[in-house]
Amino acid sequence: MVSYQWTVRTKRAIGRLPIGAWVEITKTNTTAKPTPLEIFRVFENKYGMKIPTVSTDQCFEIIKNF
């Protein structure tokens, strides 16, 4: 089983999240980027606040960690 880790950072303020807030998402058996739903859930779990639905391409920087 192969796992890939992604770091997702905010490029702009989203709700009460500041610019530069980040989470790490690990996906197993796929090289696909995290989905918007996965991104929102991980941010909500880490920061304890509801994230408004926004464009992931415009508001988040998604980096694959090797």
C-alpha positions in Angstrom: 0.0 0.0 0.0 1.4 3.4 -1.0 0.4 6.6 0.8 0.9 10.2 -0.4 0.9 13.2 1.8 -0.4 16.6 0.7 0.0 19.9 2.4 -2.9 22.4 1.9 -2.4 26.1 2.7 -4.8 29.0 2.5 -3.8 31.6 -0.1 -6.3 34.2 1.3 -8.4 34.6 4.4 -11.3 32.2 4.4 -13.9 33.0 7.1 -11.9 33.3 10.2 -8.9 31.3 8.8 -5.9 33.5 8.3 -3.7 33.4 5.2 -1.1 30.6 5.6 -3.3 28.3 7.7 -2.4 24.7 6.8 -3.3 21.0 7.1 -1.7 17.8 6.0 -3.8 15.2 4.2 -2.7 11.6 3.6 -4.3 9.6 0.8 -3.7 5.9 0.3 -3.4 4.1 -3.1 -4.1 7.1 -5.2 -2.0 10.1 -6.5 -5.2 12.2 -6.8 -5.3 15.6 -5.1 -7.5 15.9 -2.1 -11.1 16.7 -3.0 -12.8 19.9 -1.8 -14.9 18.0 0.7 -11.7 16.3 2.2 -10.0 19.7 2.4 -13.0 21.4 4.2 -13.4 18.5 6.7 -9.7 18.4 7.6 -9.6 22.2 8.2 -12.8 22.0 10.2 -11.4 19.2 12.4 -8.0 20.9 13.0 -9.3 24.5 13.6 -12.7 23.7 15.0 -14.7 26.0 12.8 -17.0 25.7 9.8 -15.3 26.5 6.5 -17.4 28.3 3.9 -17.7 26.6 0.6 -15.1 28.4 -1.7 -13.2 27.6 -4.9 -10.3 25.3 -3.8 -8.2 26.5 -6.8 -8.4 30.2 -5.9 -8.2 29.9 -2.1 -5.9 26.9 -1.4 -2.4 26.0 -2.4 -2.1 22.2 -2.6 1.4 20.7 -2.5 2.3 17.1 -2.9 5.0 16.0 -0.4 7.4 13.3 -1.6 
